[in-house]
Amino acid sequence: MYYYGIYYSNDKIIKQIMSWIQNKKPIIALAPMADMTDSPFCRICREVAGKNFVIFREMISAEAIIRGNEKTLKMCEFEEIERPIVIQIFGSDPNKMVQAAKIIVEKYHPDGIDINMGCPVPKITKKNLAGASLMQDHERAVNIVKALKNANLGIPISVKTRLGWGSDEEILEFAPKLERAGADLISIHGRTKIQGYSGKANWEKIRKVKKLLKIPLIANGDINSKEDIEKCLKITQAEGIMIGRGALGNPWIFLNNKELQTKHNINEIKKVVLNHAQLHLEHYGEQFGLKTFRKHLLLYFKGLSGIKDLKKELVKVNTKEDLKNVLQKIR
Ligand SMILES: Cc1cc2nc3c(=O)[nH]c(=O)nc-3n(C[C@H](O)[C@H](O)[C@H](O)COP(=O)(O)O)c2cc1C
C-alpha cells in the first residue's frame, strides 16, 4: 500500500495512516535523538500518548551494524507497540549503508529507514564524512539514497537534513536532488549546520522547500507546544511536523489537541517517571542502575517551582528505591 508514494509494510499501519489522511491529520513524529529516543523512552511516549505519531529512533552507525557490534544491534531492537517506527542510520559509503540497512530490515523489520544528513557533531562529520557533511557532497548523498532505493528493501527510505551547511539557501538545491534520487520523505530541521542549535528554526525557509517537492515533507525545529504545531504546519504547509527536545520529559506533547489542553498533574508525572525508570532498568539491566536515566529525570521536572533543592537529590538516584524516596518529597 502506498501513501504519498511511500510503501507501508504493515497492514495495521496502513490503516492507521489512511485514517490520518481521511481525517486530514498531519503526520506527527518524534525526532531521532541520540542517547534519548531509545526503546524505553519511545514506549513511554506510546504509553502516555498512544499511536498518533511516528517514532524516529536515535541514529545508528552503519559501520557498527556491519561489524556486528552488540551494543549497536541492541539499539535497533524495539517492541511492537513502538510501531510505526523508523530506524535512522548514519554513514558515508553507499554500499555499507545498504549492507547495514539490509541487516536491520531482515533482523528487526522496522517500518522505514531514515538517513542522517544533518548531524553536526565533528565525530560524525569529520571522522565519518557522514551526517551534515553529506550536505557538502551532494553526489555522495544522492548515491546513498539511490543505493538504498535500488536495494528494494520494501519499506520507505527517508532523509533527515538541515537547511544547509553554511547557508539556508543550500536546501533549495539539495532537497529536490534527494527527491529525484528516490527519497520517499524528507524531514528538515530549520537551521544550518553552522548554526548548530543557535537562533530560531526558520519555518519560512521550509515553506520554500515545500513548494519545490512532491514527496511529503516533515518540518522540524523549535516545536514545543500545541500552538507551535499548528503555527509550524500553517507556515510551512508541510505534511507533518517532528518534535525533538519538546518531547523530552514531556511525552504528553503527542496527545491530541483536547487532551493536550488538560494539564497533567504532578501525580501523573511521578507515575510516568516511575514507569519510565522501570522500563529503563529492564532494558539496560538492573545492575547498571539509574545512572543513565538521570538525564531524562531532570527534564520531567523542568520548570517546576520549589524543585531546586530536590534536583541535587534527583541527579544522584541509582535505584528505584532512591527514586521513590525523592519523588515522595515532590508535591
Ligand atoms: C540530544 C539530541 C540528540 C539528537 N540526535 C539526533 C540523531 O540521532 N539524529 C538526527 O537526525 N537528529 C538528532 N538530533 C536533532 C533532532 O532530531 C532535531 O532535529 C533537533 O533537536 C531540532 O528539533 P527540536 O527543536 O524539536 O529539538 C538530536 C538532537 C538532540 C537535542
The ligand as an SDF file (V2000), in Angstrom:
LIG
                    3D

 31 33  0  0  0  0  0  0  0  0999 V2000
   20.1960   15.1470   22.3760 C   0  0  0  0  0  0  0  0  0  0  0  0
   19.9250   15.2500   20.9060 C   0  0  0  0  0  0  0  0  0  0  0  0
   20.2690   14.1930   20.0830 C   0  0  0  0  0  0  0  0  0  0  0  0
   19.9950   14.2540   18.7060 C   0  0  0  0  0  0  0  0  0  0  0  0
   20.2900   13.1700   17.9340 N   0  0  0  0  0  0  0  0  0  0  0  0
   19.9050   13.1610   16.6260 C   0  0  0  0  0  0  0  0  0  0  0  0
   20.0450   11.9900   15.8470 C   0  0  0  0  0  0  0  0  0  0  0  0
   20.4630   10.9350   16.3250 O   0  0  0  0  0  0  0  0  0  0  0  0
   19.6760   12.0650   14.5430 N   0  0  0  0  0  0  0  0  0  0  0  0
   19.1650   13.2100   13.9820 C   0  0  0  0  0  0  0  0  0  0  0  0
   18.8380   13.2190   12.7850 O   0  0  0  0  0  0  0  0  0  0  0  0
   18.9960   14.3270   14.7080 N   0  0  0  0  0  0  0  0  0  0  0  0
   19.3420   14.3170   16.0240 C   0  0  0  0  0  0  0  0  0  0  0  0
   19.1070   15.4140   16.7850 N   0  0  0  0  0  0  0  0  0  0  0  0
   18.4080   16.5620   16.1810 C   0  0  0  0  0  0  0  0  0  0  0  0
   16.8940   16.4530   16.4420 C   0  0  0  0  0  0  0  0  0  0  0  0
   16.3440   15.3320   15.7790 O   0  0  0  0  0  0  0  0  0  0  0  0
   16.1590   17.7140   15.9560 C   0  0  0  0  0  0  0  0  0  0  0  0
   16.3950   17.8710   14.5780 O   0  0  0  0  0  0  0  0  0  0  0  0
   16.6250   18.9700   16.6820 C   0  0  0  0  0  0  0  0  0  0  0  0
   16.7170   18.7610   18.0670 O   0  0  0  0  0  0  0  0  0  0  0  0
   15.6650   20.1380   16.4060 C   0  0  0  0  0  0  0  0  0  0  0  0
   14.3520   19.8210   16.7880 O   0  0  0  0  0  0  0  0  0  0  0  0
   13.7190   20.3050   18.2040 P   0  0  0  0  0  0  0  0  0  0  0  0
   13.8310   21.8040   18.2500 O   0  0  0  0  0  0  0  0  0  0  0  0
   12.3150   19.8090   18.1680 O   0  0  0  0  0  0  0  0  0  0  0  0
   14.5500   19.6830   19.2920 O   0  0  0  0  0  0  0  0  0  0  0  0
   19.3960   15.3920   18.1410 C   0  0  0  0  0  0  0  0  0  0  0  0
   19.0640   16.4620   18.9810 C   0  0  0  0  0  0  0  0  0  0  0  0
   19.3100   16.3970   20.3380 C   0  0  0  0  0  0  0  0  0  0  0  0
   18.8970   17.5510   21.2120 C   0  0  0  0  0  0  0  0  0  0  0  0
  1  2  1  0
  2  3  1  0
  2 30  2  0
  3  4  2  0
  4  5  1  0
  4 28  1  0
  5  6  2  0
  6  7  1  0
  6 13  1  0
  7  8  2  0
  7  9  1  0
  9 10  1  0
 10 11  2  0
 10 12  1  0
 12 13  2  0
 13 14  1  0
 14 15  1  0
 14 28  1  0
 15 16  1  0
 16 17  1  0
 16 18  1  0
 18 19  1  0
 18 20  1  0
 20 21  1  0
 20 22  1  0
 22 23  1  0
 23 24  1  0
 24 25  2  0
 24 26  1  0
 24 27  1  0
 28 29  2  0
 29 30  1  0
 30 31  1  0
M  END
$$$$
